[in-house]
Amino acid sequence: MDSYEYGELLKSLKTKMSNITDITQPDKIKDRLKEIEQIQQEPNFWNDAKEAAKISQEKNKLEKILNVWQDANDALNDAIEYYELAKSEGDEETLEMLFEDAPNLKEHIQALEIQIMLSGEHDSNNAIVSIHPGAGGTESQDWASMLYRMYLRWAERHNFKVEVLDYQPGEEAGIKDVSFIIKGENAYGYLKVENGIHRLVRISPFDANAKRHTSFASVMVSPEIDDDIDIEIEDKDIRIDTYRASGAGGQHVNKTESAIRITHIPTGIVVQCQNDRSQHKNKASAMKMLKSRLYEYEMAKKQAEIDGIEKSEIGWGHQIRSYVLQPYQQVKDNRSNEAFTNVEAILDGDIDKLIEGVLIAQANSKKS
């Protein structure tokens, strides 16, 4: 990097920082934090535990955004100041140090950009994820299990907890179906961009002739929503089926019909849960999944209307990403148009850059 390139980088980061400041409105955040402090000092504040928790959560979220904004803003202003000073004094050593630090500065501003993008109403919530293999039997079932492992490894990298709600193994390999909750801050905010069809191209390990196969699997992500969000589900609109749990579980498995499947007739949404021995608990978990899926469905429907798009399958009816293992190695996302060659690392859960690229591309498309 030379002095001209660094100067251009500072200009672009300054513009980006200005746009982020317009969105963040740090002065308004400071005013709101002062209000919250006054509210928290009132003697009756803790009488309503639910409301107190909500306000405390808002405070933590605002403080985090303000701190990230302050750090990025200070880092950029310091870089501009040092650059102007070093340039005027011909201080090559300081200039070289600034050039070396340029990627860190860029990353600092991008971290803030991502933080702002994850400040939607339910972005901070846990994520309920379901993976369904497409047509193609063992081949697509194996692909579904590869995606499942990818998200488990991603959760592990972030120290997030995972609770399996439903797991149905394939007959030969892979999985027929899996649903699970990833619990952690901004889990839904990140994983919401994973909604859609994922395509795999590889030499099939199940084909004796070693031919190249294309497999598909759909990933559905919805926020784990609070009980206070009012979603009406009428008894006449749902069909509840019980069945015997499958997979590991000792004597309990196949002895009692504790697994629950709920079909929402108007939308065709199906959820199922078999992680508990209690049919009652499985039903409660399945209803929570259904509420979350219906909420996501309605949000996607509203967005489709705003965008003027008609969707036959709202939210997850389109192909979003291709993972090519043969004849070359590449993962390409159709929304960011970014391509990555570190396929092995991605399938091992290193998907943050992929996700962030989509978040930024989507934010940019909304501006234009």
C-alpha positions as CSV (number, residue, x, y, z in Angstrom):
1,M,0.0,0.0,0.0
2,D,1.3,3.5,-0.8
3,S,0.3,7.0,0.5
4,Y,-2.3,7.5,-2.3
5,E,-4.0,4.2,-1.7
6,Y,-4.1,4.8,2.1
7,G,-5.5,8.3,1.6
8,E,-8.3,6.9,-0.7
9,L,-9.0,4.2,2.0
10,L,-9.4,6.9,4.7
11,K,-11.8,8.8,2.4
12,S,-14.0,5.8,1.8
13,L,-13.9,4.8,5.5
14,K,-14.8,8.4,6.5
15,T,-17.8,8.4,4.2
16,K,-18.9,5.0,5.5
17,M,-18.4,6.2,9.1
18,S,-20.5,9.2,8.4
19,N,-23.3,7.0,7.0
20,I,-23.1,4.7,10.0
21,T,-23.2,7.7,12.4
22,D,-26.4,8.9,10.6
23,I,-28.0,5.5,11.2
24,T,-26.6,5.0,14.8
25,Q,-27.4,8.5,16.0
26,P,-25.0,8.3,19.0
27,D,-26.4,11.5,20.6
28,K,-29.9,10.0,20.7
29,I,-28.4,6.8,22.2
30,K,-26.7,8.9,25.0
31,D,-30.0,10.7,25.7
32,R,-31.9,7.4,25.9
33,L,-29.3,5.9,28.2
34,K,-29.7,8.9,30.5
35,E,-33.5,8.3,30.5
36,I,-33.0,4.6,31.3
37,E,-30.7,5.5,34.2
38,Q,-33.3,7.8,35.7
39,I,-36.0,5.1,35.2
40,Q,-33.8,2.5,37.0
41,Q,-33.3,4.8,40.0
42,E,-37.1,5.0,40.6
43,P,-38.1,3.0,43.7
44,N,-40.8,1.0,41.9
45,F,-38.6,0.0,39.0
46,W,-38.1,-3.7,40.0
47,N,-41.7,-4.2,40.9
48,D,-42.5,-5.3,37.3
49,A,-39.7,-7.8,36.8
50,K,-40.6,-8.4,33.1
51,E,-40.5,-4.7,32.2
52,A,-37.4,-4.2,34.3
53,A,-35.6,-7.0,32.4
54,K,-36.7,-5.5,29.0
55,I,-35.4,-2.0,29.9
56,S,-32.1,-3.5,31.2
57,Q,-31.7,-5.5,28.0
58,E,-32.3,-2.3,25.9
59,K,-29.6,-0.5,28.0
60,N,-27.1,-3.3,27.4
61,K,-27.8,-3.3,23.7
62,L,-27.5,0.5,23.4
63,E,-24.3,0.6,25.5
64,K,-22.7,-2.1,23.3
65,I,-23.6,-0.2,20.0
66,L,-22.3,3.1,21.5
67,N,-19.0,1.5,22.6
68,V,-18.4,-0.1,19.3
69,W,-19.2,3.2,17.5
70,Q,-16.9,5.2,19.8
71,D,-14.0,2.8,19.4
72,A,-14.3,2.8,15.6
73,N,-14.8,6.6,15.4
74,D,-11.7,7.1,17.6
75,A,-9.6,4.7,15.6
76,L,-10.5,6.4,12.3
77,N,-10.0,9.9,13.7
78,D,-6.6,8.9,15.1
79,A,-5.5,7.3,11.8
80,I,-6.5,10.5,9.9
81,E,-4.6,12.7,12.4
82,Y,-1.4,10.5,12.4
83,Y,-1.5,10.3,8.6
84,E,-1.8,14.0,8.0
85,L,1.0,14.7,10.6
86,A,3.3,11.9,9.3
87,K,2.8,13.1,5.7
88,S,3.6,16.7,6.5
89,E,6.7,15.8,8.4
90,G,7.8,13.1,5.9
91,D,7.8,10.5,8.7
92,E,8.2,7.3,6.7
93,E,8.3,5.0,9.7
94,T,4.9,6.2,11.0
95,L,3.4,6.0,7.5
96,E,4.6,2.4,7.1
97,M,3.0,1.6,10.5
98,L,-0.3,3.1,9.4
99,F,-0.2,1.2,6.1
100,E,0.4,-2.1,7.9
101,D,-2.5,-1.3,10.3
102,A,-4.9,-0.5,7.4
103,P,-6.6,-4.0,7.3
104,N,-7.3,-3.7,11.1
105,L,-8.8,-0.2,10.7
106,K,-11.0,-1.5,7.8
107,E,-12.1,-4.4,10.0
108,H,-12.9,-2.1,12.9
109,I,-15.4,-0.1,10.8
110,Q,-16.8,-3.2,9.2
111,A,-17.4,-4.7,12.7
112,L,-19.4,-1.6,13.6
113,E,-21.3,-1.9,10.3
114,I,-22.3,-5.5,11.1
115,Q,-23.3,-4.5,14.7
116,I,-25.7,-1.9,13.2
117,M,-27.1,-4.4,10.8
118,L,-27.8,-6.8,13.7
119,S,-30.0,-4.3,15.6
120,G,-33.3,-5.5,14.1
121,E,-36.2,-6.3,16.3
122,H,-35.4,-10.0,16.7
123,D,-31.8,-10.2,15.6
124,S,-30.5,-10.7,19.1
125,N,-32.8,-13.7,19.6
126,N,-31.9,-17.4,19.6
127,A,-32.4,-19.1,16.2
128,I,-34.5,-22.1,15.4
129,V,-33.0,-23.9,12.4
130,S,-34.5,-26.8,10.3
131,I,-32.7,-28.6,7.6
132,H,-34.5,-30.7,5.0
133,P,-32.8,-32.7,2.2
134,G,-34.1,-32.3,-1.3
135,A,-35.0,-35.1,-3.7
136,G,-32.2,-37.6,-4.3
137,G,-32.3,-40.0,-1.3
138,T,-29.0,-40.9,0.4
139,E,-27.0,-38.2,-1.6
140,S,-29.1,-35.3,-0.5
141,Q,-29.5,-36.7,3.1
142,D,-25.8,-36.8,3.4
143,W,-25.6,-33.2,2.2
144,A,-28.2,-32.2,4.9
145,S,-26.0,-33.8,7.5
146,M,-22.9,-31.9,6.2
147,L,-24.9,-28.6,6.6
148,Y,-26.0,-29.7,10.1
149,R,-22.4,-30.2,11.1
150,M,-21.4,-26.9,9.6
151,Y,-23.9,-25.0,11.8
152,L,-23.0,-27.0,14.9
153,R,-19.3,-26.1,14.3
154,W,-20.3,-22.4,13.7
155,A,-22.2,-22.4,17.0
156,E,-19.2,-24.1,18.8
157,R,-16.8,-21.4,17.4
158,H,-19.1,-18.7,18.9
159,N,-19.5,-20.6,22.2
160,F,-23.3,-20.8,21.5
161,K,-25.4,-23.7,23.0
162,V,-27.4,-26.0,20.8
163,E,-30.6,-27.8,21.7
164,V,-31.8,-30.5,19.3
165,L,-35.6,-30.6,18.9
166,D,-36.0,-33.3,16.2
167,Y,-33.5,-35.6,14.5
168,Q,-34.4,-38.3,12.0
169,P,-31.4,-40.2,10.6
170,G,-31.3,-41.4,7.0
171,E,-31.6,-45.1,6.3
172,E,-28.1,-45.5,4.8
173,A,-26.4,-42.2,5.7
174,G,-27.1,-38.6,6.5
175,I,-30.4,-37.2,7.9
176,K,-34.0,-37.2,6.7
177,D,-34.8,-34.1,8.9
178,V,-33.3,-32.1,11.8
179,S,-34.5,-29.1,13.8
180,F,-32.5,-27.4,16.5
181,I,-32.2,-24.2,18.5
182,I,-28.9,-22.2,18.5
183,K,-28.8,-20.2,21.7
184,G,-26.6,-17.1,21.8
185,E,-26.5,-13.3,21.2
186,N,-27.4,-12.4,17.6
187,A,-27.8,-16.0,16.6
188,Y,-30.9,-15.2,14.5
189,G,-29.4,-11.9,13.2
190,Y,-26.6,-13.9,11.7
191,L,-28.3,-17.1,10.6
192,K,-31.4,-15.4,9.1
193,V,-29.4,-15.1,5.8
194,E,-29.1,-18.9,5.7
195,N,-32.8,-19.2,4.8
196,G,-33.0,-20.9,1.4
197,I,-31.8,-23.7,-0.8
198,H,-28.1,-24.8,-0.5
199,R,-26.6,-26.6,-3.5
200,L,-23.7,-29.1,-3.5
201,V,-21.7,-30.3,-6.4
202,R,-19.3,-33.2,-5.8
203,I,-18.1,-36.7,-6.8
204,S,-20.5,-38.8,-4.9
205,P,-19.1,-41.2,-2.3
206,F,-22.2,-43.3,-2.8
207,D,-21.6,-43.8,-6.6
208,A,-19.4,-46.8,-7.6
209,N,-18.8,-45.0,-10.9
210,A,-17.5,-41.9,-9.1
211,K,-19.8,-39.6,-11.1
212,R,-20.4,-36.0,-10.2
213,H,-23.7,-35.4,-8.4
214,T,-25.7,-32.2,-7.6
215,S,-27.6,-32.3,-4.3
216,F,-30.0,-29.8,-2.7
217,A,-31.1,-29.1,0.9
218,S,-33.3,-26.4,2.3
219,V,-32.4,-24.5,5.5
220,M,-35.2,-22.7,7.4
221,V,-34.3,-20.2,10.1
222,S,-36.7,-18.4,12.4
223,P,-36.3,-16.4,15.6
224,E,-37.2,-18.0,18.9
225,I,-39.9,-15.6,19.8
226,D,-41.0,-14.4,23.3
227,D,-44.2,-15.7,24.7
228,D,-45.6,-12.1,24.9
229,I,-45.7,-11.9,21.0
230,D,-49.3,-12.5,20.1
231,I,-49.6,-15.1,17.4
232,E,-53.1,-16.6,17.1
233,I,-53.2,-20.3,16.3
234,E,-56.7,-21.7,16.2
235,D,-57.3,-25.4,16.9
236,K,-59.2,-25.8,13.6
237,D,-56.1,-24.7,11.7
238,I,-53.7,-27.3,13.0
239,R,-53.5,-31.1,12.8
240,I,-51.5,-32.9,15.5
241,D,-50.0,-36.4,14.9
242,T,-48.1,-38.5,17.3
243,Y,-45.5,-41.0,16.3
244,R,-42.7,-43.1,17.8
245,A,-39.4,-41.4,18.3
246,S,-36.5,-42.7,16.2
247,G,-32.7,-42.7,16.7
248,A,-30.7,-43.1,20.0
249,G,-32.7,-43.3,23.2
250,G,-32.5,-46.8,24.6
251,Q,-35.6,-48.6,25.7
252,H,-37.8,-45.5,25.4
253,V,-37.5,-45.4,21.6
254,N,-40.3,-47.1,19.7
255,K,-42.1,-47.9,22.9
256,T,-44.3,-44.9,23.3
257,E,-45.7,-42.4,20.7
258,S,-44.1,-39.3,22.4
259,A,-42.9,-37.6,19.2
260,I,-45.2,-34.8,17.9
261,R,-45.8,-33.5,14.4
262,I,-48.0,-30.4,14.0
263,T,-49.3,-29.3,10.5
264,H,-50.5,-25.8,10.1
265,I,-53.2,-26.3,7.5
266,P,-53.6,-22.8,6.0
267,T,-49.8,-22.4,5.3
268,G,-48.7,-26.0,5.0
269,I,-46.0,-25.4,7.6
270,V,-45.0,-28.7,9.4
271,V,-43.0,-28.8,12.6
272,Q,-42.1,-31.8,14.7
273,C,-40.3,-32.5,18.0
274,Q,-39.1,-35.8,19.6
275,N,-36.3,-34.7,21.9
276,D,-38.1,-35.3,25.1
277,R,-39.7,-38.5,26.6
278,S,-42.7,-36.4,27.5
279,Q,-45.3,-36.0,24.8
280,H,-46.5,-32.9,26.6
281,K,-43.1,-31.3,26.5
282,N,-42.6,-32.2,22.9
283,K,-45.9,-30.6,22.0
284,A,-45.0,-27.4,23.8
285,S,-41.6,-27.3,21.9
286,A,-43.4,-28.0,18.6
287,M,-45.9,-25.2,19.3
288,K,-43.0,-22.8,20.0
289,M,-41.4,-23.8,16.7
290,L,-44.7,-23.3,14.9
291,K,-45.2,-19.8,16.3
292,S,-41.6,-18.9,15.3
293,R,-42.1,-20.2,11.8
294,L,-45.4,-18.4,11.4
295,Y,-43.9,-15.2,12.6
296,E,-41.0,-15.5,10.1
297,Y,-43.5,-16.5,7.4
298,E,-45.6,-13.4,8.0
299,M,-42.5,-11.1,8.1
300,A,-41.3,-12.5,4.8
301,K,-44.7,-12.1,3.3
302,K,-44.9,-8.5,4.3
303,Q,-41.4,-7.9,2.9
304,A,-42.3,-9.6,-0.3
305,E,-45.3,-7.2,-0.7
306,I,-43.1,-4.2,0.0
307,D,-40.5,-5.4,-2.6
308,G,-43.4,-6.1,-5.0
309,I,-42.3,-9.8,-5.3
310,E,-44.7,-12.7,-5.4
311,K,-43.2,-15.8,-3.7
312,S,-44.8,-19.2,-4.0
313,E,-42.7,-20.4,-1.0
314,I,-42.1,-17.3,1.2
315,G,-38.7,-17.1,2.8
316,W,-37.0,-20.3,1.6
317,G,-38.1,-21.1,-1.9
318,H,-34.9,-19.9,-3.7
319,Q,-31.3,-21.1,-4.1
320,I,-28.9,-18.9,-2.2
321,R,-25.6,-20.6,-2.3
322,S,-23.5,-23.2,-4.2
323,Y,-20.8,-25.4,-2.7
324,V,-18.6,-26.9,-5.4
325,L,-16.1,-29.6,-4.4
326,Q,-15.5,-31.0,-8.0
327,P,-14.0,-30.2,-10.5
328,Y,-12.8,-27.1,-8.6
329,Q,-13.3,-25.9,-5.0
330,Q,-15.5,-22.9,-4.5
331,V,-18.4,-21.6,-2.4
332,K,-20.4,-18.8,-4.0
333,D,-23.3,-16.9,-2.6
334,N,-25.8,-15.7,-5.1
335,R,-26.7,-12.5,-3.1
336,S,-23.3,-11.1,-2.3
337,N,-21.8,-12.6,-5.5
338,E,-18.7,-13.4,-3.4
339,A,-16.8,-16.6,-4.0
340,F,-14.5,-18.4,-1.5
341,T,-12.0,-21.1,-2.1
342,N,-11.6,-22.2,1.6
343,V,-14.4,-24.8,1.1
344,E,-13.1,-27.2,3.8
345,A,-12.9,-24.4,6.4
346,I,-16.5,-23.2,5.5
347,L,-17.9,-26.7,5.8
348,D,-16.2,-26.8,9.2
349,G,-18.2,-23.8,10.4
350,D,-16.0,-20.9,9.3
351,I,-19.0,-19.0,7.7
352,D,-18.8,-15.6,9.3
353,K,-17.2,-13.9,6.3
354,L,-19.9,-15.5,4.0
355,I,-22.7,-14.3,6.3
356,E,-21.3,-10.8,6.7
357,G,-20.8,-10.4,3.0
358,V,-24.6,-11.1,2.5
359,L,-25.6,-8.8,5.3
360,I,-23.6,-5.9,3.7
361,A,-24.9,-6.7,0.2
362,Q,-28.5,-6.7,1.5
363,A,-27.9,-3.4,3.4
364,N,-26.4,-1.8,0.2
365,S,-29.3,-3.0,-2.0
366,K,-31.8,-1.4,0.4
367,K,-29.9,2.0,0.1
368,S,-30.0,2.0,-3.7
